[in-house]
């Protein structure tokens, strides 16, 4: 019984290398970009949209940000 308890203790101390719980899951980059776009949209300023475009100019949401900039210029 003592041997079994010691084997279980090793697992609790992180005895397994590369356990899933030791490292957080990577965020989906598309979700992060979409959240950043929404934050710029909520701010609704030229500066916010320009910053988004500077960071994510190749993303499809950059076109929406450019359209918002044009709308703000009117």
N, C-alpha and C positions, 0 to 999 in steps of 0.2 A: 504494500500500500504506500509506503514511503517513497519508493522509486517512482510510482505513478504521480504522486504529488510533485516531485521535483521536475519531472518531465513537463507537467502542466505549467509550473512556474516559469520555465524557460520561454514558453510561448507568450506569457503575459508581459515579460520584460522586453519584448520586441526581438525575440530570438530569430524570427524569420526575416531574412533580408528582402527588401522590396515589398513590404506589405502595403496594400492599397490604402489603408487608413493612415499611413505615415506621411502621405503626400496628397495635397488637395488635387481635385480634378482640374485640368486646364479649362479655362473659359473658352467658349466658342467665340472666335474673333468677330464674326458677323454680328453676334448679339452685342458685344462691347461697342462696335461701331454704331449700331442702331441706337443704343442707349446714349451715346455721345451726341448723335444727331438730335435725338429727342430733347436732350438738355439744351442744345443750341436753339432749337425751335422754341422751347419754353422761355429762354432768355429773350429771343426775338430781336437781337441786336446785330448790327453789321459785323461787329467784332467777333461775336460768337460764331456766325456763319463763316466768316473769313478764316477763323482758326480751324474750324471743322474741315474746310476745303484744303487748307494747308496740310493738315494731318492725313486726310483721306481723299485726296484729289482724284484717285482712280476708282473709288467706290461709287456704285450707282447712286447712293444717297447724296453724293457731291453734286449731282445734277439738280436735285431738289433744293439743295442749299444755294446753288447758283440762282435758281428761280426765285428763291426767297430774297436773295440780295437784290435782284432786279425789282421785285415788288417793293422792297424797302426804299429803293432809289426814286420811286415815283412820288 
